[in-house]
């Protein structure tokens, strides 16, 4: 039987507001419980563990380890603890959207959901671009013009749209294989680094001078690395957007523990490998991060090791946009169940897959990709197409990082609000000790706020855009995105209400 929400929903009277209770109950009713602990760990890694994030950090030298420690202890681990507590309170579909709705009300919930969803859609494009970068690393003559990269990315997005609409269990099995291959790639680069050290390979980066680990300020400072670290560690809440599809609730806390540990160790190992084998200066001069990662294994283990590394990365980054599409589509799905966006997004096919939400996201990602890689390079008014593409990409990335950082403030704020409003819930369902939960809320909020300020006032590309110009260009773009989120949330809610009125009218007739 086809599960579509074009007809009146079960357990709900026509004209009755949907509300969080209905959205949560209906999600649990219609979505199959298929996901286990390893499935959630795989989704966690595919959302968070992007090894392309390591290159700009390795370019910062030994100080990158200082920022990994700060980001890990004061943002990533607190975020996982807070998410574990929120999931214990609301083990339902929708993650940040439903959590904020309960804590701060429906308007804030939907606004924060949109702020989380919009950067997620652009991340689908970035992941597809990373796949294309991996192809370029295999052959420097492939996909050189930006229009060819755009066409290749559009092809990847077409695959993503088709494959993510398949049966959830089939898609998840393939995602699990991708996560295992990423673990193999991590072991490969670790083994290559150990082999290089054992052979007496000269280490190009100083790791013994304590001064190289320090945080520095000013025009030649390294504060911008904090934004890179926090960006690399965002996305840990997204596997729980599929909360109603988890078979065993114990898998929620376990996957957060394993996912957090594997991601932190993996990032540290990749950073160490790049600094020991290639060096900070090589990382800073490398445009294609995939080329550097493959070369790190290739230089020590030979072509065979490098080719295996390339295949692992190629498949992993092909599956990342699929995982993102699957996770972020659940935000649209729950918002449709909740009556905040059009009921069209709530359509489920015979296999209970939200095909309309998945296809819509793919089309929106394709629009972003066509603008960035096909239209922007044609504009010659702002300098060379190559430099303009780089400027546009980095400004968009920084502004969307700020939007995402704003949304990531809310898990910490949600716990605080829920603790104040419903203290009895925490007496019954508290899974994190009070001191640790308090520390997590404070540390995570401060690091998010610091990331917003530092990203706003430190240019990602100082050679092209100075810090003096960067802050107002990125600030204006961020305000534009936030305005789009606010206006979009109001318009889509109005559309949903109009559909509700139409349904009431047809019911009365």
N, C-alpha and C positions, 0 to 999 in steps of 0.2 A: 504494500500500500504506500502510495506517495505521500510523504509528510510535507505538505506545504502550508504556509500560514496565510494563504489567500482566503481561507474560510475562517469563521469565528473560532477562536481558540478554545480548547476544552477547559473546563473548570473556571470559566470567566463569563460573566454576563455582558452582553453587548452594551457598550457605553461605559462600562466600569473601568476606572483607571487601572492600568497594568500594575505599576508599582513594583518595588524590589521583591516582595514576597512572591508575586506571580512569576516574575522573570526567573527567580531562583528555583521555584517549584517546577515550572514548565521545562527549564533546562534539564533538571534532573530526570524529568519524566521522558523526554523525547531523545536525549542524547545517550548513546550506548556507553557503558563503562568498560573501556578497553585498555586504559593506560596503566602500566605498572611502574615500579620504581626505576628500572633502567630506561624506560621510555621517557620519563620525566628528566632523568639525568642527561639523556641525549638532547632533548629539547633545550635544557639549560645551557649545555655547551654550544649548541648551534646558535643560540640567542646571544651569548656573552663572549665565548672564547673565539675571538677573531684575531688570528695571529698577525694579520696585517697591521694591527694597532701597535705592534712591538717596534716597528722600524723608527717612527719618530721618537719613541722613548729611548731606544738604543743610541740615537743620534745625540741624546743628552748626556751620554757617558755613564759613569758610575752613579751619578746623582739619580738616575732613573730608579735604582733600587730603593733609594730613600722615598721616592714618590710612590713606588709600589707598596712599601710598608705603610705609608700614610693612607693611601687609598684602600688597602686591604683591611687594616685594623680599624680605621675610623669611618669608612664608608661601606665597603663590600660586606664584611662580616656583620656589622650592625644592620645593614639592609636585609641580609638573609634572616637574622634573628627577628626583625620586625615583621618580615613577610611570613615567617613561621607562625608568629602570634596572630596575625590577621587571618591566615588560612585556617588556624584552629578555631577562630571565631566564626568565619564564614567560608567553609569548604565548598564553595559554589563556583559556577562558571562566571567569568568576567573580571576577576582579580581587581586591579586598581579602580575600575569603574564602580563595582559593587561596594568595595571597601569604603571609598570616599562617599558614595551615596548614603550609606548607613551612618557615617561619621559626621558629614557636613551638609547632607541634604541632596536632593536630586539635581539641582542646577550645578552645584560644585562638582558632583559626581560625573555628570556628563561632560562638563568643561574639561576636567582633568583627564577623562577618558579620551577626549579629542586631542588634548595636548600630548598624550602618550601615543595615540594612534598615528598622528600625522608624521612624526619623525620615523615611526616604524615603517611606514610606506616608503619613505625615502631610503631607509636602510635596505629595503628590498632591491632598490636600484643600485645602491653601493655594493651589495653583495654580488649582484650580477656583474658589476664593473670589476670586482675583484676576480671573478671567474675569468673574465676577458683578459685581465692583467696576467693571470696565470698562463693563458694561452700565449700571450706575448712573450712571457719569460721562456717558453719552449722554443720560440723562433722570433728573433728581433724584427724580422721582416713582415710578420703578420699584423694585420689590423692597426696600421700606423696612423692613417687619417682618422680624425674624430668621427667622421660620418660612418666609416667602417666599424668603429667601436660601437657607435650608436645602433647600427643595424644588428651587430652581434648581440648587444644587450637586449634589444627588442626580441631577438630570437630566443634568448635565455628566458625572458619574461613570458613568452608564449608557452615555452615548455613548463614553466612554473605554474602558469594558470591552468594548463591541462592536467598536469600530474597531481597538483594539490587537490583537484576535484575528485580524485579516485577514492576508493574505500579507505577510511581512516587507518585501519589496521595495516593495509598494504603500504600506504605512505609512511607510516611510522616504522615499519620494518626496514624500509630503505634508509630512513633517517638514522636509525640505530646503526646500520652498516657504516654510514658516513661518520658518525661519532667514533666508532671503533677505528676507522682509518685515520682519524685525527689523533687518536691516542697512539697509533702506530707511528705517525709522523713525529709526534712528540718524543717517542722513544728513539727514533732515528736521529733526530737532531741532538738529543742528549748523548747517544752513543758516539756520534761523530765528534762532539765536543770533547768527550772523555778520551777518545782515541787521539785527537789532535794534541791534547795536553800530555798524554803518555808518550807520544812521539817527540815531545819537546818543541812543539809548534810555538813560535814567538807570539806572545799575546800583545796585540796592538793597542790595547786600552789599559791604562793604569787602574788597578783595583786594590792597590796597597796604600795609596796616599789618602788619608782620612779627609783631606780638603776637597777631594774630587766627589765626595758623597754629600757635600753641604748644599743647602738651599741658597741660591743667590738672587739678588734683586737687581733692578735697573734694566737698562737697554740690553745688556749682555747677560741678563739673569736667566734662570731656568724655571721660573714660576709657571710658565705656560704648560710645563709637563704635567701639572696637576690636572688640568682640563683633559689632557690626553688619557691619563690614568682613569679618571672618573668616567669618561666616555667609554673606555674599554670595558669597564665593569658594570655598565648599565644594561638592563634587560633581564635581570634575574627574576623579575615578577611574572614574566610573560608565560612560562609553562603553566602557571596556575590560572591563566585565562581559560584553560581547559579543566578547571577544577571539578566540574560535575562528571567528567569522563574518566576520573581516576577510580580504579577498582578498590584499592586499599588505602585508607586515610593515612596509615603509617608511612606510606611511600612519600608523602608530602615533606615531612621533616627529614627523612633519609635522603631524598634527592637534593634538598637544599644543603645538607652537610657534605655529601659527595661532590655535588656540582661546584660548591664554593671552594673546596679543597683542591680539586683537580684543576679548576680554572686558575687559581692563584699560583699553584706549583707550576702549571704549564706556562703561564706568562713569565714567571721568574726564570724558568729554564730556557725559554726562547730568548729572553733578553740577555741572559748570561752567555748563551751560545753565540749570538751576534757580536757581542762585545769581545769575546775571547777569540773567535775565529776571524771575523771580518773587521771589527773595530768601529768606534763611534764615527770617525770621519767618513768611512765608507758608507755607513748607514745614512749619514747626513747627505751624501752626494748621490744616493740611489733614488731614482724617481719611482721605479717599480718595486714595491716591497716584496712581491712574490719572487722576483729575480734574486733578491738578496737571501731569502729563506732557502731557496733551492741551491744557490751557490754555496751556502754555509755547509750543507751536507756534501755537495759535489766536490768541494775543495779537499775534503778529508777522506770521504768514502769512495770517491770516484763516480763515474757516470751511472753505474747501476743504482747506487744509493740515491743519487740526485734524481734519477728518473722515477724511482719508487716514491720519493718525497713529492715530486711534481704530481704524480697520479693521485696521491692521497689528498693533496691540497686542491687539485682540480675537482675531484668528486665532492669534497667537503664543501667547497664554496658554491658548487652547483646546487647542493641541498640546503644551504643556509637560507636562500630566498624562499624555498618551499616551506621550511620551518617557520619563518617569519610570517608568511602568508597564512599559514594554518593558525598560528597563535593570534595574530592581530585581527583576523576575521572573526574570532570569538567576541571581540569587543563590539563589533558591528552587530553580531548576532544577538547578544544580550541586550544591547541598546534597542534593537527592534522588538525583542520580547518585552522590554520595559516601556515601550511606547514612546521612545525618544527619537527614533528615526523611522523611516518608512518601513512598513511591514514587508516590503519587497526583499529587504536584506535578511529576513527571518526564514526564507525558503530553505527547506531541507529536502534533499532528494531521497530516493528509496533506501540509500545506505546511511541516511541521517547525516549527510555532509552538507554544510551551508554553502552551496555552490554559488548563489547570487553574491554573497559577501566576498567569496574568494575571487570570483571573476571581476567584480567591481574594483577590488584592491589592485588586481593585476593591471587593469586598464588605467587606473590612476597612476600607478607606478610607471606604466608605459608613457603616459603623458609627461611626467617629470623627465624621463629618460630622453624623450624626443626633444624637449625644450633644451636640455643641458648638452646633449651630444649632437643633435642635428640642427637645431635652430640657432643656438648661441654662437657656434663657430662661423655661421654665415654673417654675423654682425661685424662689420669692419669699422664701426665708428669709435670703438673704444680700444684701439690698438690691435695687435695681432690676434687672430682667432685663438692661438694656443694660449697666450697669456690671459686673454679674456675668459677662456674656458676654465683655466686654473683659478683665476680670481673668483669667478662665479661659483665654482665648486666649493672652494674654501669658505666663502662668505655664507653660502647656503648651509654648508655643514656646520659652521660655528653658530649660526642663528638657530638652526634646528637643535643643536646641542643644548643651547640655552632653554629652548622650549621643553626639551626632554628633561633637563635638570629641574625646571620648574615643576613638571609632573612628578619627578622623583622626590621632591620635597614632601609630597602628600602621604606616602606610606608612613613616614615618621609623624606627620601631623595627624593622620587618621588614628594612629594608636593613642596619641595624647588625647584627642577629642573623645574617642570611645572610652578611654579610661576614666575621664572626668564625667561623662554622661551616664555610663553604665558600669560603675565599679563592681557590681555583683557579677557581671560576666567574667571579669578578670579573677574573681575569687573562685569561680567554677571552672573556667576554661583557660586559665593562664598556663602557658607552657614554657615561658621564659621567666627566670627569677626577676623580681622587681628591680634590684640594682642594675642588672645587666640590661634590662629593657629600658630603664631610664638613661643609662649611658648611651645605648644605641640610638635613642630618639635625639638626644642632644648632639652626639658626634655626627650622625648622618645629616642632620639639619645644617650644622655649621659647615661641613665639607661641601654640601650642595650649594650653599650660599656663597662660599669662597670660590667654588668653581665658576659660578655665574659671573662674579666680579672679575676674576682673573681672565676668563675667556673673553670678556667684554673689552678689557683694556690691554690685551697682549695679542698682537697679530699672529695668525698662523703662517702668513707669508710676508714677513717684513721686507723682503726684497721687492715685492710688488705693491704692497699696501702698508704704509707706515702705521705705527701704533696710534698716532694722532688722528689719522683718518679712519682707522679700523673701528674704533669704538662707536662712532656715530653711524657708520655704514652697517655694521652688524647689529647695533641697537635698533636702527630703523627697520631692518629686515625682521628682527625678533618681534618688534611691536606689530609688524605686518602679519606675521604668523599667528601671534596671539589674538589679533583682531579677527583674522580668518577663523580661528578656533571659536571665538566668542560668537561671531556673526553666524558661522556655520552651525553651531549648536542651536542657536535660536531658530534659524530657518528650517533645519531638519526636524526640530521639535514641532514647529508650526505645521510642517508637512504631515507629521505623524498625527497631530491633533485633527487636521483636516480630513485625513483618511478615517479617523475615528468618527467624525461627524458624518461622513459619507456612509459609513457602515450603519450608524444609528438611523439615518434617513432611509436607507434601503430596508432596514429591519422593520421600521414603522410602516413602510409601503407594503 
